[in-house]
Amino acid sequence: MPLDTEVTNFINLPVYTNKGHYVGVVQQVILDLPTRRVGSLLLTRTSTKLIEGGHNIAVPYRWVSATGDIIILSHFPDKVVAATPDVELEDEITA
């Protein structure tokens, strides 16, 4: 990210894969305070074609290859599947 770019400029920008597939919209920028860098981008309104259930996700900033009117990721999985809850853990919590 250029030094003269403010992280608030990323808010509400659409995010796409390097193949042109829509991923989501930047809701928040998560900072890595010890290194004083952008750590990740929290995306909302995500594509149900790429993210099961359209859940919000955080993508590492190191995956960003270009920024401007949109953000392009250099890497993104073909499909993100939500983790299923551990049934045994749920039984222990309710017991």
Helices and strands as residue ranges (DSSP letters): G 7-10, E 14-17, E 22-32, E 37-44, G 52-54, E 57-60, G 61-63, E 64-67, E 71-73, H 87-94
